[in-house]
C-alpha cells in the first residue's frame, strides 16, 4: 500500500494545468480581463462625458421650473416657530424673485401679483447655506438646532442685506439651492443633483447602447389589440374521457 506521504510528494512535483497548457508563459485570466475592461471602459467613459452636459442642462431646467412654481416657507423666529408663512417664486423669465406673506400654508401656486416684494436676480451676490447663513448666526434656539441648520439657506444682495429661508424639507432645500446656484451660473452640488445625474446618465447610456445594437426603440407605445370575439376559451379538464 502506498503511504500518504508518498502520494503527497508525487502530487507536489506534477506540473500545474497552466504549465501543461502554456509552458508557464500563458498570461493570467485576471490580466486578460483587466485589459478587456480597459478597452471597453474607454468608449463608455467618452459616452458618459458626452451625455453629462445634456443631463446637467435637463436637471437645471427642472430646478428652474420648480422655482417658477414657487414654495411656501414657514417663518421661524429666533425664539420659537411661528404659524406664519411666506411664499417665494421665480418669474417666468428667470429674472426676478417674487415673495411675500401669505395667510396660511398654501399648497397651490400664489400669483405673482399677490406677492408684494421682489428681488432682481442680477442683484444677488451669493447663496449661503447652513450655519453660514445670517439667521443661523443669531443667538437663540435656531443656532443650536441642527435640523433647522441643514434646511437653511440665504440669498445675499446689496451690501449686507439678505433674504433668509428655511426649507420645509430636504427635497425643497436641494431644489432651491440648486436653482439659485444655476441662476448665478454656478455648479449644482446638492445630493439630489448627484442622484438625479447618476440615474439619468445611466438610463441614457443604456438607451444609446441599445441603439448601437440596432434595436429600434419605438417613439409611441404599441396599439392596444382588439378584444377577442369570445372569452370562452378556458379548457375544461372535467370533460376529459
C-alpha positions in Angstrom: 0.0 0.0 0.0 1.3 3.4 -0.9 1.8 5.6 2.0 0.0 9.0 2.3 3.3 10.9 2.4 4.5 9.3 -0.8 1.2 10.2 -2.6 1.5 13.9 -1.5 5.2 14.0 -2.6 4.3 12.7 -6.0 1.5 15.2 -6.4 3.7 18.1 -5.5 6.1 17.5 -8.4 3.3 17.3 -11.0 3.2 20.3 -13.4 0.1 22.6 -12.9 -2.6 22.7 -15.6 -1.5 26.2 -16.6 2.1 24.9 -17.1 1.0 21.9 -19.1 -1.1 24.1 -21.4 1.2 27.1 -21.9 4.6 26.2 -20.6 4.2 28.6 -17.7 4.1 31.6 -20.1 0.3 31.9 -20.6 -1.0 35.2 -19.3 -3.4 35.0 -16.3 -7.1 35.3 -16.8 -7.0 38.3 -14.4 -4.7 40.3 -16.7 -6.7 39.4 -19.8 -9.9 40.6 -18.0 -8.2 43.8 -16.9 -7.1 44.6 -20.5 -10.6 43.8 -21.8 -12.2 46.1 -19.2 -9.8 48.9 -20.0 -10.6 48.6 -23.7 -14.3 48.7 -23.1 -14.3 51.3 -20.4 -12.6 53.9 -22.6 -15.5 54.3 -25.1 -18.0 54.1 -22.2 -16.2 56.9 -20.4 -16.3 59.0 -23.6 -20.0 58.4 -24.0 -20.6 59.4 -20.4 -18.7 62.6 -20.8 -20.7 63.4 -24.0 -24.0 62.8 -22.2 -23.3 64.6 -19.0 -23.7 68.2 -20.3 -27.1 67.3 -21.7 -28.3 65.8 -18.4 -26.9 68.7 -16.5 -29.0 71.1 -18.6 -32.1 68.9 -18.2 -31.7 69.0 -14.4 -31.1 72.7 -14.4 -34.3 73.4 -16.4 -36.3 71.2 -14.0 -34.9 73.1 -11.0 -35.8 76.5 -12.6 -39.3 75.2 -13.5 -39.8 74.3 -9.8 -38.7 77.7 -8.7 -41.2 79.3 -11.1 -43.9 77.2 -9.4 -42.8 78.5 -6.0 -42.7 77.2 -2.5 -44.4 78.2 0.8 -41.9 78.7 3.6 -42.6 78.9 7.3 -41.5 82.0 9.2 -39.1 81.0 12.1 -38.1 83.4 14.7 -35.0 83.1 17.0 -37.3 82.2 19.9 -39.9 79.9 18.6 -41.5 78.5 15.5 -44.5 80.7 14.4 -47.5 79.7 12.4 -46.9 82.4 9.8 -45.9 81.7 6.2 -44.4 83.5 3.2 -44.3 82.4 -0.4 -41.4 82.8 -2.9 -41.4 82.1 -6.6 -39.2 82.9 -9.7 -40.6 84.9 -12.6 -41.2 83.0 -15.9 -38.3 84.9 -17.5 -36.0 83.9 -14.6 -35.1 87.5 -13.8 -37.0 88.2 -10.6 -37.8 86.5 -7.3 -41.3 87.5 -6.1 -42.1 86.9 -2.4 -44.5 88.0 0.3 -46.5 86.9 3.3 -49.5 84.5 2.9 -52.3 83.8 5.3 -51.7 80.0 5.6 -49.6 77.2 4.4 -50.9 77.2 0.8 -50.4 74.1 -1.3 -51.1 75.7 -4.7 -49.3 78.4 -6.6 -49.6 82.0 -5.5 -50.0 84.6 -8.3 -47.1 87.0 -8.8 -49.4 90.0 -8.4 -50.3 89.0 -4.8 -46.6 88.9 -3.7 -45.7 92.3 -2.5 -41.9 92.1 -2.6 -39.4 91.3 -5.4 -35.6 90.8 -5.8 -33.8 91.0 -9.1 -31.6 88.0 -9.8 -28.9 90.4 -11.1 -28.7 91.9 -7.6 -27.9 88.6 -5.9 -24.3 88.4 -4.7 -24.1 84.9 -3.2 -26.1 82.0 -1.9 -25.1 80.8 1.6 -26.2 77.5 3.3 -26.3 76.0 6.8 -24.5 77.7 9.7 -23.1 80.3 7.3 -26.5 81.9 6.9 -27.1 85.2 8.8 -30.2 83.9 10.5 -28.3 80.9 11.8 -25.7 83.1 13.4 -28.1 84.9 15.6 -28.3 84.0 19.2 -31.2 81.7 20.2 -32.7 78.3 19.5 -32.0 78.4 15.7 -28.3 78.4 16.2 -28.4 75.3 18.3 -31.0 73.5 16.1 -29.0 71.2 13.8 -32.2 70.1 11.9 -33.0 73.7 11.0 -29.5 74.5 10.0 -29.5 71.7 7.5 -32.5 73.3 5.8 -31.4 76.9 5.9 -30.1 79.0 3.0 -29.8 82.7 2.4 -29.6 85.0 -0.6 -27.2 87.9 -0.1 -27.8 91.1 -2.0 -26.7 94.8 -1.9 -24.2 95.4 0.9 -25.3 93.3 3.9 -29.0 92.6 3.1 -30.2 89.0 2.9 -33.3 87.0 2.1 -33.4 84.1 4.6 -35.0 80.8 4.0 -35.7 77.6 6.0 -36.9 74.9 3.6 -39.9 72.7 4.6 -37.8 69.6 3.8 -34.6 68.3 2.4 -36.0 67.9 -1.1 -37.1 71.5 -1.3 -33.8 72.6 0.1 -32.0 70.9 -2.7 -34.4 72.2 -5.4 -33.9 75.8 -4.2 -30.2 75.8 -3.6 -29.6 74.1 -7.0 -31.9 76.5 -8.8 -30.4 79.6 -7.2 -26.9 78.5 -8.0 -27.9 77.7 -11.6 -29.3 81.3 -11.9 -25.9 82.6 -10.8 -24.0 80.4 -13.2 -22.6 78.2 -10.5 -22.5 74.4 -10.2 -25.4 72.5 -8.7 -23.9 70.4 -5.9 -26.8 69.0 -3.9 -27.2 65.3 -3.1 -30.4 65.3 -5.1 -28.5 66.5 -8.2 -25.8 63.9 -7.8 -28.5 61.2 -7.5 -30.5 62.5 -10.5 -27.3 62.9 -12.5 -26.3 59.2 -12.0 -29.8 57.9 -12.7 -30.4 59.9 -15.9 -26.9 59.3 -17.3 -27.2 55.5 -16.6 -30.6 55.4 -18.4 -29.4 57.5 -21.3 -26.3 55.3 -21.8 -28.4 52.1 -21.8 -30.7 53.6 -24.4 -27.8 54.7 -26.6 -26.2 51.3 -26.3 -29.4 49.7 -27.4 -29.3 51.9 -30.5 -25.7 50.6 -31.2 -27.1 47.1 -31.1 -29.6 48.0 -33.9 -32.5 47.6 -31.6 -35.2 50.0 -32.7 -36.9 51.9 -29.8 -40.5 52.9 -30.8 -41.5 56.5 -30.4 -45.0 55.6 -29.4 -46.4 52.7 -27.4 -47.8 49.7 -29.5 -51.5 49.8 -30.2 -53.9 48.0 -27.9 -55.2 44.9 -29.7 -58.9 44.4 -30.3 -60.9 42.4 -27.8 -61.4 38.8 -28.8 -64.8 37.9 -30.2 -65.4 35.5 -27.3 -63.8 34.8 -24.0 -65.0 31.2 -24.0 -61.6 29.6 -24.4 -61.0 28.1 -21.0 -60.2 24.4 -21.2 -62.5 22.2 -19.0 -60.5 19.3 -17.7 -63.6 17.7 -16.3 -64.8 16.8 -19.8 -61.7 14.5 -20.4 -62.6 10.9 -21.2 
